[in-house]
Amino acid sequence: MTPYTDQLVKFFTPMANPANSEPMARYLRDQFPFLGIKTPQRRSLVREFVAAHGKPAPEIWREVVRELWELPEREYQYIAMDLMHRLRRDLDTADFALAETLITTKSWWDTIDWLATHLVGDLYKKFPHEGRRSIAVWRSSPNFWLRRTCLLFQLHYKKETDVPLLFDIICENQADSEFFIRKAIGWALREYSKQDAEAVVAFVSQNELSPLSQREALKWLKNKGRL
């Protein structure tokens, strides 16, 4: 373990709250143990730690992220994401491989959605050529978390969304029975409907989406009285 990770673990371990850990684990179907540190406190503690110790150095930050990802308590994966957010200007093309490792390790929606919309979303914008190559591989993966990432990485792109790419990936996945894929299809369409309602309504009407995907896709428009 790097000295940075060791210091971080020693800082967070005494902050554990057993009263919170059980309900937090239960919320994620008891897949991961928790220290019991809720999000506002964790973010405050990360700020305190970084203020005292700085961000991990450029030559070690990826190792620190991997070490945090290997620790059992779920908060350490969240802390890794907090650090990556602070280090987003240091991302390079090699980090598509790091992203794939994180997406396919200890996978659940709570990490996947941040990795998709922030890490991969930032990487793709910064390195579109390499991003297209990674997405081309991931979109046909048997790992549905990688395919969920392909559906969601443009979630915050707004007018910059590559709409043909999004619609193609949705079409490739529309028959998938996996809940997290169907939900992602609807979520991606719902967000884009805020930019181009007509395109989303037409797409939904012309494709055989699951009822869940359809409902999620049109939810915002219906709530706004636009359908």
SVG drawing of the C-alpha trace seen along z (x, -y; Angstrom):
<svg xmlns="http://www.w3.org/2000/svg" viewBox="-50 -23 55 35">
<polyline fill="none" stroke="black" stroke-width="0.4" points="0.0,0.0 1.3,-3.4 2.0,-5.8 -0.8,-8.1 -3.4,-5.3 -2.1,-4.1 -2.5,-7.7 -5.9,-7.9 -7.1,-4.6 -5.7,-5.6 -7.6,-8.9 -10.9,-7.4 -10.9,-4.3 -11.6,-6.1 -14.5,-7.9 -16.5,-4.7 -20.0,-4.7 -21.4,-1.2 -24.9,-2.6 -24.9,-3.7 -23.0,-0.8 -25.8,1.7 -28.6,-0.4 -26.1,-1.7 -25.1,1.9 -28.7,3.0 -29.5,0.2 -27.0,1.8 -28.5,5.3 -25.7,6.2 -23.1,6.6 -20.5,4.4 -19.5,3.6 -19.6,0.0 -17.7,-2.1 -20.9,-4.0 -19.8,-7.4 -22.5,-9.2 -21.9,-11.2 -21.8,-14.8 -19.4,-13.8 -17.3,-11.7 -16.9,-14.6 -16.1,-17.0 -13.5,-14.5 -11.9,-14.1 -11.6,-17.9 -10.0,-17.9 -7.6,-15.1 -6.6,-16.7 -6.1,-20.1 -3.6,-18.4 -1.9,-15.9 -2.6,-17.3 -3.8,-15.3 -1.9,-12.1 1.1,-12.9 0.8,-12.4 3.0,-9.3 1.0,-7.5 -2.6,-8.6 -3.7,-5.7 -2.1,-3.2 -3.9,-5.0 -7.2,-4.7 -6.7,-0.9 -5.7,-0.4 -8.8,-2.1 -10.9,-0.1 -9.5,3.1 -10.4,2.2 -13.6,3.9 -15.5,0.9 -17.6,-0.8 -16.7,-4.3 -13.1,-3.7 -14.5,-3.3 -16.4,-6.6 -13.2,-8.3 -11.4,-7.1 -14.0,-8.8 -13.8,-11.9 -10.1,-12.0 -10.5,-11.3 -12.8,-14.2 -10.1,-16.4 -7.6,-14.9 -9.7,-15.1 -7.3,-17.5 -4.6,-14.9 -6.5,-12.2 -4.8,-10.7 -5.6,-8.1 -4.4,-5.3 -7.2,-6.0 -9.7,-4.3 -8.1,-1.0 -8.4,-2.2 -12.0,-3.1 -12.7,0.4 -11.1,2.0 -13.1,-0.1 -16.4,0.5 -15.9,4.2 -14.8,4.5 -17.2,4.4 -19.8,3.3 -23.1,1.7 -25.1,-1.3 -23.6,-3.5 -20.2,-3.5 -21.0,-2.7 -23.2,-5.8 -20.4,-8.2 -17.8,-6.4 -19.9,-6.5 -21.1,-10.1 -18.0,-11.7 -14.8,-9.6 -15.7,-8.2 -17.7,-11.3 -14.7,-13.5 -12.3,-11.1 -14.4,-10.8 -14.6,-14.6 -10.9,-15.0 -9.8,-12.2 -12.6,-11.5 -10.5,-9.3 -9.5,-6.9 -13.0,-7.2 -14.7,-6.0 -12.4,-3.0 -13.2,-2.1 -16.9,-2.6 -16.8,-0.4 -15.5,2.4 -17.6,1.9 -20.9,1.6 -20.7,5.2 -19.4,6.6 -21.3,9.3 -20.7,7.2 -23.9,5.2 -22.2,2.6 -19.9,1.7 -22.9,1.4 -24.7,-0.7 -21.7,-2.9 -22.0,-3.3 -25.6,-4.3 -24.9,-6.9 -21.5,-8.5 -23.1,-11.3 -25.8,-12.0 -24.5,-15.5 -23.5,-16.4 -26.7,-18.2 -26.4,-19.8 -23.1,-18.1 -24.6,-14.6 -23.7,-12.4 -27.3,-11.5 -26.8,-8.8 -24.3,-7.1 -26.7,-7.2 -29.7,-5.9 -27.6,-3.2 -26.4,-1.9 -30.0,-2.0 -31.2,0.0 -28.5,2.6 -29.7,3.0 -33.5,2.4 -34.3,6.2 -32.1,6.8 -34.2,7.8 -31.6,6.5 -33.2,3.9 -30.1,1.7 -30.0,1.6 -33.7,0.8 -33.4,-1.9 -30.3,-3.4 -32.1,-3.5 -34.9,-5.5 -32.6,-7.8 -30.5,-8.6 -33.5,-9.4 -35.1,-11.4 -32.1,-13.6 -31.8,-14.2 -35.5,-15.0 -34.7,-18.2 -32.7,-19.2 -34.8,-17.8 -38.2,-16.5 -39.4,-15.8 -36.4,-13.5 -37.0,-11.5 -40.7,-11.2 -40.2,-10.0 -37.5,-7.5 -39.7,-6.1 -42.6,-5.7 -40.5,-4.0 -38.7,-1.5 -39.8,1.5 -38.5,0.3 -39.5,2.0 -42.4,0.4 -39.8,-0.7 -37.6,-2.4 -40.6,-4.1 -41.9,-5.3 -38.6,-6.7 -37.9,-8.2 -41.0,-10.3 -41.3,-11.0 -39.8,-14.6 -41.9,-15.6 -45.1,-14.3 -44.3,-16.1 -43.8,-19.3 -47.1,-18.9 -45.4,-18.5 -47.1,-15.2"/>
</svg>
